[in-house]
């Protein structure tokens, strides 16, 4: 603005100078009369005044133009900001919608097992949904079955897969000498030694189920026992065991425990004067007392032949041999791989 004003002033001065010069020239050429001289000067002065006012007008006009231009720039700037704000708003709305879609997808996934007939409640149903790698799986809660969300270990390989592990012994660091509540809820580590929990086993075996028991001794030999019928009753009925249809090469050492209630160190439900759970240091379907004791004490190599409260399976190694490894697993009778 200052520059423009300055140039206008310079222009004005130049015009004045030109006008003065032009006014002086004829005076040198001619010798005008006094009246003529004064008239010319007056006319020149009028012209100069006109020019000055013209310049002022121009200057005002330019100033107005500048103001207008500035206003336009400000307006454009404002519009630009508004547009930017709109873009930001749109972006945030888009991401919000995206979020909602993701949440809805999650909810669909979570609610699907509750409404669909293809519910995920064990490893067999996971296998049916194409999860065919053995390992740890998190099962969603199932309101229909009354199961809370919980973790299971699936054997997706043995004899067609689809097995949900209910017990494992292989590490030997945690005790299986536990009370009723702990056997009810389950304990241990799903990748190591654990008992899935009698409530879980009850729910799993409400559908006709097969039990598979895999055993390994300290010489690395393996045997198995399978029961085509396996059912554990609810807590009110002391998790009573029902089984039938043995097959395998380990011997039928669970048959003796058929139709017995579950016993723990603080609940003697066995068929014996003795307190089997305390004697054999585990929780099990004790009769009087055992033909197998898969939840017994874990004895390491060297100690594995010295006791009768170890992890025993009489049908294979008798009453004194504590096994190195055990896995108990169930799957529905109608499972097809
Ligand atoms: Ca007893």
Boltz pocket constraint, residues with backbone or C-beta under 6 A from the ligand:
constraints:
  - pocket:
      binder: B
      contacts: [[A, 268], [A, 269], [A, 270], [A, 271], [A, 272], [A, 273], [A, 274], [A, 275], [A, 276]]
      max_distance: 6.0
